[in-house]
Each structure stands twice: as structure tokens, then as C-alpha cells.
């Protein structure tokens, strides 16, 4: 297995709109991030991934880009960006930009020209049809929008203001490679590539069976016939010419397809975020049709990916990001065992094989939020399904409870810096309300508490760096499929480790301890290892002697 910096690094994702506001307009910005670089250096992460900061009308909070070479006005200027990048590099960290090239904004100059006439030179930059097929948007409703100017429909797999680019057009691909070079030549250290498996569409755009939307994503929208050709070309023209990290958002990619994207001999991407465990509690009706999840299913998914990729491929390990609920609320216990489960989940993401990604605030144990009114939410996905439910006369109370569990705004409330007004995020009116529990969970409080979740992350990040077996070593589940226990072994020629996680509110007495002598190294309870039973949400890491 190739050893390299991007496998050993730990990523920290920043959602700029919600991280830190420096000018009082209620919206996070680049200078706000620069102000907090020492905080991130203290935490011990290596790479900062910024969600989109490009010029955008914000129909989907920056994932609708109108100018790839300009900074969003609300976030600051290119000078602010240059100062941020210099500050990151001065502290020995790297910067990962978000590359969003499945679609643009409808305000992008290419699309404005494209919609002018059917023979416009930019018409073929997008996907136009005289009649739509039956495809659905990820954000509900049809994936086609009628344009009166030329009396045709354009495809948008996301919002109606995010027209899909036509990657069949070589001019589009060269535009993408050019904008990538622009940022790499400025000194950025790589890209996280948004919905990259969707860039190649199936020939003829056939109708889909919409009875199971997830199946449509996996079998129709993703992994089109030319996607690997396009990614190889991108690597040849751009990525291979720089020492960078390339991370694909692996929507629709199965474990068996993983190495087609990230195999060391494929020359496409370094790694992907896979989605198996992210859809684990989605029922047949989608994310707001909530289905109970099983820890054994989580373990099965991680094990399946490990086996499928083997020594050849690499993944990101994560439990939340800007699109999914707070991990301590979804996978842990954000009440009685908030601290313990927050640390246990840190142990999990930092001890599996892969490049870990920490989402902003997870190191503080930030939780989901439960706003009482739909009007307090800002996410277009939530707004669209609310409208759909109202028009259909469906149960809005039940939907609100589902949004409390699964809505994307759970992870987009402002970063909780201290106990002052608006959690120290802004001295203005925040673009979205702060989670009311900010007086209990904030950075100032965490930094003053030696037993905080923050310091556990810091300690484990240092531990991981000096124990590379936890990075490169093999993996085997050893918990005998106990629903409450997740235990696994990591090993290589340099040594072996056993990790035990009690994923429950109960004391576990019948733990299948290995027969070898175990040397306790690190755990999440302030009183270290105590007996053969695992306390509620306890995590322990041992070295096998």
C-alpha cells in the first residue's frame, strides 16, 4: 500500500456561512475563519475543507455557483482569501476547496448565454430537451424546468436554479480544468468534488422507476458510462501535475465500484466519501421517512467497504457533514451520555482505516436543533418538502419532527464559540438562529475543561499520528455481532491494536476480550480503564502485547 500525506492527514470541514462572522452582518466569512486558525491548529487537524466560497446567488447556500473565479461578496474578497490561505500554510496546514461542477447557477454567464437561443455557442454547455423525461430532483419535484425564451426544458438534478452541465461537451471539460488550475496555481492543496459520480448521464436520458428514489440515484443518475473517462482525463490534465488531495463525494457508488474511482492503478481520485451509513435510517420515502438504524448494519457497511477496497483503495471516514445530522444526536446519546458518546464517536472515526473528516463543532459535541416553526429553517430542501406537504394536506407536525432528526440545518446553525449573545458567532443578527444550547456547549467552555470532548479529539489526533497502524493497518471486526458492542482489531507488521466501543446506555459485562495480553492506551472516561465491564458509551483502545 502506498503511504502518502493525504492518507495520514485529518480533514476539518468548515461551512463558512456558519463558522465565524467578522463584520457583524450575521454571515460567516473568510476573515472570521482566519481569526480562528490558531484554534484549529490547537485542535491538531491537518487539512481544512471549505464548503463553497465562490460567487453565488445562494439558492443552495453556495452550491449554485455564478463565478468560479470570484469570492462570494458576503464572504469577503480575493485578498481575504489570499490572507486565509497564507495563514493556513504558515501554520503547517493545507486547504481543500469544494469543486462543484455537475451544475452551475442559472446566473452563471454560460447559462445566461445558453438560454438565449437554440443555436447559441453555449447552448451545448447544458442539457436541453424539447420534452422532459420523468426524472425527479433531489430536492423534490421534477428535475426539469421549462424555459420560455426557447420553449425547451433544461435538466437540474438539484434546485431549478442549478442547471446541470453537459460533460459530453469537451469545451465544458476544458473550462472545468482551467478553473481547477486557477485555484491550484494560487496554492490550494486539492479539491473535494461535489456529486462527482453524476457528471456522466445515461445515453438518451431514459425514464426511471421513481418508486425507489435511492435506487434511481444508484442505478440511473450515478456512475454514467463516461464518468471514468472524464475523471482520468481530469487527472491527466490537472490533478497529476500537482501534489494534491482529490476527494470525491461518492453518492451512488457501491463498495464493489469503489476501486474504479480510487484504485491506486486507476489514476482518477485519491479517495471518496461513501454513503452507505449515511442512508442507514432512511425509509422507502427518503430521509424524512425515518427508519431505526442498527449498529450491526453500520459495522457491516464499514466492513464491506474495507474488504471491497482492500489494499488498493482509500476512503474518507466521517459520521456527519453539512448535509447530514449531528453525529452525537444521530449515532450517540446527546442527553445523559453526551460527553461519553461524543468521545466514543471520535474514537471510531479516528481509528478506522481511511482519512478522517471532522465537521465543525463535532469537537464541541454540538447537537441537532429543534426549531418550533418551519419559518426558522433556511435549507431549501426543508422548504421544498414543507411546501409539498402543505399542498398535499399531509401531516406537518410529523414532518417537523422528522426535520428535527434529519434536516440539514441541524449542522448549519452557527458555530458555538462562547456563552455570549449569538454564541460569539456574530455581533449582528445571525442568518439562521443559534442552537439554544450554546451556553452549555461552546469552545470557550471546552477549552477551559481538561475533560472536554475537544481535548479528547486533540489527544486522539496526536495518538493517531504516532501510531500509524491505526492509519494503514488491516481491520477485522471482533465483537461477534453484538448490537451494543463495536469491537475491532487493527494490525500490521509494526503491531496490533484492539478497539472496544460500547454503543449503548447500558453496562456491558460479557465483552469478548481476546486471549492475548492487552495494554490499555487511551479511553474516553476520565477515570481510566476499570475492570472487565464496559461502562455506558465507553471506548477503550489497547495495544496487543
TIKOL-186582 format. One line per 2 residues: number of its first residue (from 0); their letters; for each residue x, y, z of C-alpha. Coordinates in pm, whole numbers, plus 50000, padded with zeros to 5 digits. Layout:
TIKOL-186582
NUM> a> X Y Z ~ ...
***
This chain:
TIKOL-186582
0> xx> 50000 50000 50000 ~ 50129 50344 49904
2> xx> 50197 50570 50202 ~ 50133 50939 50150
4> xx> 50043 51259 50333 ~ 49678 51263 50229
6> xx> 49618 50925 50392 ~ 49780 51039 50717
8> xx> 49603 51375 50729 ~ 49284 51458 50921
10> xx> 49036 51691 50750 ~ 48824 51953 50927
12> xx> 48522 52074 50729 ~ 48420 52438 50759
14> xx> 48078 52559 50646 ~ 48185 52924 50602
16> xx> 47839 53080 50637 ~ 47811 52939 50989
18> xx> 48169 52937 51120 ~ 48261 53292 51230
20> xx> 48133 53635 51128 ~ 48398 53910 51141
22> xx> 48196 54211 51022 ~ 47861 54188 51200
24> xx> 47637 54113 50902 ~ 47530 53782 51056
26> xx> 47704 53568 50792 ~ 48030 53385 50848
28> xx> 48319 53497 50628 ~ 48682 53437 50535
30> xx> 48827 53680 50787 ~ 48628 53502 51055
32> xx> 48796 53176 50957 ~ 49138 53343 50963
34> xx> 49065 53463 51319 ~ 49016 53102 51429
36> xx> 49314 52932 51262 ~ 49503 52910 51591
38> xx> 49202 52728 51739 ~ 49220 52470 51459
40> xx> 49596 52438 51498 ~ 49544 52374 51870
42> xx> 49290 52104 51788 ~ 49553 51934 51573
44> xx> 49390 51890 51233 ~ 49591 51894 50908
46> xx> 49358 51996 50625 ~ 49074 52249 50616
48> xx> 48796 52176 50368 ~ 48590 52483 50283
50> xx> 48238 52440 50155 ~ 48191 52667 49850
52> xx> 48309 53026 49884 ~ 48261 53126 49519
54> xx> 48028 53394 49386 ~ 47673 53264 49417
56> xx> 47312 53386 49445 ~ 47277 53133 49729
58> xx> 46979 52936 49609 ~ 47150 52635 49768
60> xx> 47390 52814 50004 ~ 47681 52843 49763
62> xx> 47642 52513 49577 ~ 47494 52718 49291
64> xx> 47799 52899 49152 ~ 47775 53201 48925
66> xx> 48152 53272 48901 ~ 48414 53010 48986
68> xx> 48697 53264 48992 ~ 48543 53513 49234
70> xx> 48470 53513 49607 ~ 48112 53545 49731
72> xx> 48058 53908 49835 ~ 47920 53803 50175
74> xx> 48239 53605 50246 ~ 48486 53880 50157
76> xx> 48740 53946 49883 ~ 49014 53762 49698
78> xx> 49262 53947 49922 ~ 49083 53796 50225
80> xx> 49118 53454 50061 ~ 49489 53504 49993
82> xx> 49543 53604 50357 ~ 49348 53298 50475
84> xx> 49549 53063 50254 ~ 49877 53216 50371
86> xx> 49765 53181 50734 ~ 49674 52816 50683
88> xx> 50008 52736 50521 ~ 50203 52934 50783
90> xx> 50058 52702 51047 ~ 50155 52388 50857
92> xx> 49801 52309 50745 ~ 49655 52263 50398
94> xx> 49341 52387 50220 ~ 49086 52178 50031
96> xx> 48840 52367 49810 ~ 48494 52247 49709
98> xx> 48472 52173 49335 ~ 48106 52192 49225
100> xx> 48098 52109 48855 ~ 47798 51884 48800
102> xx> 47597 52205 48774 ~ 47627 52583 48793
104> xx> 47393 52861 48896 ~ 47138 52980 48642
106> xx> 47309 53318 48689 ~ 47641 53189 48553
108> xx> 47743 53364 48230 ~ 47749 53027 48048
110> xx> 47386 52955 48131 ~ 47270 53309 48058
112> xx> 47414 53268 47710 ~ 47286 52912 47677
114> xx> 46924 53012 47726 ~ 46936 53295 47470
116> xx> 46877 53076 47165 ~ 46898 52717 47047
118> xx> 47198 52797 46827 ~ 47393 52994 47087
120> xx> 47756 52870 47116 ~ 47693 52798 47486
122> xx> 47369 52606 47429 ~ 47551 52272 47447
124> xx> 47715 52360 47779 ~ 47390 52241 47941
126> xx> 47132 51968 47884 ~ 46824 52087 47694
128> xx> 46529 51883 47566 ~ 46201 51971 47388
130> xx> 46022 51732 47625 ~ 46126 51623 47975
132> xx> 46160 51267 48097 ~ 46022 51166 48439
134> xx> 46335 51229 48644 ~ 46293 51369 48995
136> xx> 46510 51633 49157 ~ 46699 51553 49477
138> xx> 46509 51847 49623 ~ 46165 51712 49527
140> xx> 45957 51776 49217 ~ 46062 51741 48854
142> xx> 46429 51758 48754 ~ 46330 51966 48450
144> xx> 46244 52335 48420 ~ 46066 52491 48122
146> xx> 46236 52798 47981 ~ 46002 53029 47791
148> xx> 46280 53203 47596 ~ 46348 52899 47374
150> xx> 46049 52686 47475 ~ 46262 52392 47590
152> xx> 46340 52226 47922 ~ 46677 52217 48096
154> xx> 46789 51945 48338 ~ 46856 52024 48705
156> xx> 46913 51727 48935 ~ 46913 51971 49228
158> xx> 46726 52303 49256 ~ 46565 52458 48949
160> xx> 46834 52727 48968 ~ 47115 52470 48936
162> xx> 47121 52360 48570 ~ 47336 52052 48505
164> xx> 47644 52094 48288 ~ 47684 51881 47978
166> xx> 48013 51696 48031 ~ 47979 51535 47687
168> xx> 48092 51873 47551 ~ 48477 51884 47556
170> xx> 48462 52264 47591 ~ 48284 52222 47926
172> xx> 48553 51985 48048 ~ 48831 52224 47948
174> xx> 48650 52507 48130 ~ 48649 52289 48444
176> xx> 49018 52202 48413 ~ 49101 52569 48360
178> xx> 48922 52679 48677 ~ 49092 52399 48871
180> xx> 49433 52524 48754 ~ 49337 52877 48859
182> xx> 49297 52773 49224 ~ 49583 52525 49229
184> xx> 49818 52788 49092 ~ 49709 53014 49378
186> xx> 49836 52741 49612 ~ 49532 52542 49727
188> xx> 49608 52182 49816 ~ 49325 51993 49649
190> xx> 48953 51956 49592 ~ 48655 51783 49743
192> xx> 48440 51712 49437 ~ 48067 51757 49484
194> xx> 47839 51478 49349 ~ 48114 51381 49104
196> xx> 47961 51040 49007 ~ 47670 51228 48846
198> xx> 47866 51413 48576 ~ 47811 51144 48308
200> xx> 47445 51096 48214 ~ 47298 50776 48065
202> xx> 47256 50793 47685 ~ 46912 50909 47580
204> xx> 46814 51000 47937 ~ 46563 50713 47975
206> xx> 46272 50733 48220 ~ 46333 50598 48570
208> xx> 46126 50387 48809 ~ 46057 50652 49074
210> xx> 45910 50412 49329 ~ 46254 50394 49498
212> xx> 46446 50717 49461 ~ 46766 50583 49616
214> xx> 46771 50308 49356 ~ 46728 50571 49085
216> xx> 47029 50759 49220 ~ 47242 50444 49234
218> xx> 47138 50293 48901 ~ 47042 50588 48680
220> xx> 47195 50917 48796 ~ 47534 50793 48920
222> xx> 47823 50606 48751 ~ 47734 50703 48396
224> xx> 47914 50536 48104 ~ 48182 50804 48063
226> xx> 48245 50906 48425 ~ 48577 50721 48450
228> xx> 48691 50853 48113 ~ 48619 51206 48238
230> xx> 48796 51154 48572 ~ 49102 51001 48406
232> xx> 49116 51298 48173 ~ 49086 51536 48471
234> xx> 49369 51356 48644 ~ 49588 51360 48334
236> xx> 49520 51726 48252 ~ 49525 51867 48606
238> xx> 49546 51659 48924 ~ 49857 51454 48840
240> xx> 50054 51772 48777 ~ 50023 51889 49139
242> xx> 50081 51727 49479 ~ 49720 51749 49591
244> xx> 49435 51567 49763 ~ 49134 51476 49549
246> xx> 48822 51362 49731 ~ 48507 51255 49552
248> xx> 48164 51277 49709 ~ 48072 50914 49643
250> xx> 47697 50936 49604 ~ 47563 50628 49426
252> xx> 47893 50435 49446 ~ 47874 50080 49582
254> xx> 48168 49913 49759 ~ 48228 49699 49451
256> xx> 48251 50012 49235 ~ 48478 50197 49479
258> xx> 48815 50099 49338 ~ 48703 50204 48989
260> xx> 48727 50557 49130 ~ 49010 50529 49386
262> xx> 49218 50223 49299 ~ 49587 50311 49304
264> xx> 49626 50198 48944 ~ 49319 50388 48819
266> xx> 49463 50742 48819 ~ 49130 50906 48894
268> xx> 49070 51016 49257 ~ 49264 50972 49583
270> xx> 48958 50882 49789 ~ 48580 50905 49818
272> xx> 48322 50977 50085 ~ 48091 50677 50066
274> xx> 47726 50697 50172 ~ 47630 50352 50297
276> xx> 47600 50450 50662 ~ 47456 50793 50580
278> xx> 47132 50649 50439 ~ 47101 50382 50707
280> xx> 46795 50536 50876 ~ 46618 50645 50556
282> xx> 46292 50462 50491 ~ 46135 50393 50148
284> xx> 46005 50751 50138 ~ 46351 50904 50176
286> xx> 46536 51082 50454 ~ 46225 51219 50627
288> xx> 46072 50872 50636 ~ 46284 50773 50935
290> xx> 46375 50411 50988 ~ 46552 50279 51302
292> xx> 46916 50204 51237 ~ 47121 49913 51365
294> xx> 47482 49927 51484 ~ 47533 49584 51330
296> xx> 47432 49734 50996 ~ 47683 50019 51046
298> xx> 47955 49763 51118 ~ 47853 49557 50818
300> xx> 47882 49863 50591 ~ 48227 49965 50719
302> xx> 48347 49604 50693 ~ 48209 49564 50341
304> xx> 48389 49877 50220 ~ 48713 49770 50385
306> xx> 48702 49431 50217 ~ 48598 49568 49879
308> xx> 48876 49829 49860 ~ 49145 49611 50016
310> xx> 49499 49743 49985 ~ 49427 49924 49658
312> xx> 49175 50193 49752 ~ 49111 50461 50012
314> xx> 48807 50631 50169 ~ 48713 50913 50400
316> xx> 48577 50820 50740 ~ 48302 51051 50868
318> xx> 47975 51046 51061 ~ 47837 51389 50975
320> xx> 47891 51683 50740 ~ 47699 51983 50601
322> xx> 47430 51753 50455 ~ 47365 51514 50746
324> xx> 47257 51548 51111 ~ 47496 51600 51402
326> xx> 47667 51272 51478 ~ 47624 51285 51856
328> xx> 47247 51327 51804 ~ 47218 51063 51533
330> xx> 47463 50793 51639 ~ 47525 50879 52004
332> xx> 47328 50996 52308 ~ 47311 51375 52314
334> xx> 47144 51376 52657 ~ 47268 51179 52959
336> xx> 47579 51046 52784 ~ 47655 51346 52567
338> xx> 48022 51369 52662 ~ 48089 50997 52662
340> xx> 47920 50927 52329 ~ 48078 51234 52168
342> xx> 48420 51096 52260 ~ 48331 50741 52157
344> xx> 48231 50858 51809 ~ 48560 51048 51785
346> xx> 48739 50723 51869 ~ 48552 50549 51588
348> xx> 48624 50797 51308 ~ 48988 50836 51413
350> xx> 49068 50464 51440 ~ 48920 50313 51124
352> xx> 49125 50284 50805 ~ 49074 50595 50596
354> xx> 49124 50971 50610 ~ 48902 51106 50889
356> xx> 48687 51416 50840 ~ 48565 51616 51139
358> xx> 48274 51852 51079 ~ 48289 52191 51251
360> xx> 48153 52173 51605 ~ 48175 51796 51642
362> xx> 48481 51854 51860 ~ 48250 52050 52091
364> xx> 47972 51792 52084 ~ 47735 52028 51902
366> xx> 47389 51872 51868 ~ 47086 51881 51641
368> xx> 46848 52172 51684 ~ 46469 52153 51715
370> xx> 46317 52480 51595 ~ 45945 52500 51671
372> xx> 45845 52662 51341 ~ 45928 52580 50980
374> xx> 45982 52952 50930 ~ 46301 52930 51138
376> xx> 46462 52690 50891 ~ 46662 52810 50590
378> xx> 46754 52498 50393 ~ 46588 52478 50052
380> xx> 46541 52101 50088 ~ 46336 52155 50405
382> xx> 46144 52443 50248 ~ 46056 52238 49941
384> xx> 45923 51936 50128 ~ 45730 52163 50365
386> xx> 45561 52320 50062 ~ 45496 51976 49913
388> xx> 45338 51852 50238 ~ 45119 52163 50273
390> xx> 44988 52136 49919 ~ 44913 51765 49965
392> xx> 44748 51814 50306 ~ 44998 51583 50477
394> xx> 45087 51580 50848 ~ 45311 51883 50904
396> xx> 45367 51804 51273 ~ 45512 51466 51182
398> xx> 45728 51629 50916 ~ 45862 51886 51165
400> xx> 45967 51606 51399 ~ 46143 51438 51108
402> xx> 46319 51764 51021 ~ 46437 51785 51383
404> xx> 46605 51449 51325 ~ 46723 51469 50964
406> xx> 46715 51829 50838 ~ 47037 51977 50701
408> xx> 47003 52290 50913 ~ 47089 52074 51214
410> xx> 47453 52113 51112 ~ 47425 52466 50974
412> xx> 47340 52655 51291 ~ 47624 52891 51390
414> xx> 47942 52758 51544 ~ 47921 52794 51922
416> xx> 48227 52989 52030 ~ 48123 53110 52375
418> xx> 47828 53177 52603 ~ 47769 53538 52494
420> xx> 47484 53652 52269 ~ 47462 53451 51947
422> xx> 47728 53214 52081 ~ 48004 53458 51989
424> xx> 47941 53384 51621 ~ 47833 53738 51533
426> xx> 47753 54072 51695 ~ 47472 54113 51440
428> xx> 47161 53911 51356 ~ 47268 53558 51252
430> xx> 47145 53433 50915 ~ 46994 53134 51098
432> xx> 46916 53105 51467 ~ 47177 52973 51707
434> xx> 47109 52640 51880 ~ 46971 52740 52225
436> xx> 47209 52500 52400 ~ 47513 52714 52310
438> xx> 47552 52819 52675 ~ 47621 52453 52761
440> xx> 47832 52354 52461 ~ 48081 52607 52331
442> xx> 48451 52639 52254 ~ 48536 52871 52542
444> xx> 48389 52626 52791 ~ 48552 52327 52620
446> xx> 48897 52487 52626 ~ 48862 52553 53000
448> xx> 48767 52190 53077 ~ 49051 51935 53064
450> xx> 48797 51652 53030 ~ 48607 51807 52736
452> xx> 48528 51642 52404 ~ 48764 51896 52243
454> xx> 49066 51778 52438 ~ 48979 51415 52370
456> xx> 48988 51490 51997 ~ 49319 51670 52044
458> xx> 49464 51379 52240 ~ 49343 51117 51994
460> xx> 49467 51314 51693 ~ 49815 51315 51847
462> xx> 49779 50945 51936 ~ 49688 50858 51576
464> xx> 49996 51037 51438 ~ 50238 50833 51649
466> xx> 50056 50503 51589 ~ 50044 50468 51208
468> xx> 49900 50118 51239 ~ 49570 50299 51306
470> xx> 49613 50465 50966 ~ 49744 50187 50742
472> xx> 49677 49867 50936 ~ 49434 49594 50839
474> xx> 49089 49573 51002 ~ 48879 49291 51145
476> xx> 48555 49308 51342 ~ 48577 49101 51666
478> xx> 48251 49178 51851 ~ 48053 48868 51743
480> xx> 47776 49093 51606 ~ 47669 49220 51946
482> xx> 47429 49505 51866 ~ 47557 49715 52159
484> xx> 47929 49650 52114 ~ 48153 49756 51827
486> xx> 48495 49596 51866 ~ 48765 49559 51603
488> xx> 49130 49485 51558 ~ 49380 49695 51360
490> xx> 49720 49544 51281 ~ 50027 49548 51059
492> xx> 50393 49447 51084 ~ 50452 49713 51350
494> xx> 50189 49593 51595 ~ 49825 49527 51671
496> xx> 49551 49721 51849 ~ 49205 49632 51977
498> xx> 48933 49897 51998 ~ 48621 49841 52209
500> xx> 48316 50069 52182 ~ 48005 50028 52397
502> xx> 47741 50189 52172 ~ 47465 50180 52433
504> xx> 47332 50333 52756 ~ 47396 50005 52940
506> xx> 47689 49846 53119 ~ 47828 49561 52905
508> xx> 47953 49270 53114 ~ 48001 48994 52859
510> xx> 48271 49154 52645 ~ 48461 48901 52426
512> xx> 48809 49005 52539 ~ 49092 48848 52334
514> xx> 49315 48592 52500 ~ 49631 48794 52428
516> xx> 49773 49033 52685 ~ 49627 49382 52628
518> xx> 49795 49708 52726 ~ 49544 49992 52780
520> xx> 49642 50309 52591 ~ 49354 50556 52567
522> xx> 48984 50575 52653 ~ 48701 50822 52689
524> xx> 48627 50803 53063 ~ 48817 51042 53289
526> xx> 48876 50754 53531 ~ 49080 50525 53307
528> xx> 49026 50154 53244 ~ 48811 50000 53514
530> xx> 48750 49624 53518 ~ 48618 49389 53256
532> xx> 48280 49558 53204 ~ 48238 49848 52964
534> xx> 48053 50146 53106 ~ 47779 50321 52901
536> xx> 47927 50466 52581 ~ 48277 50374 52693
538> xx> 48558 50343 52441 ~ 48894 50180 52504
540> xx> 49199 50130 52285 ~ 49454 49859 52370
542> xx> 49782 49752 52224 ~ 49818 49377 52186
544> x> 50140 49272 52356
***
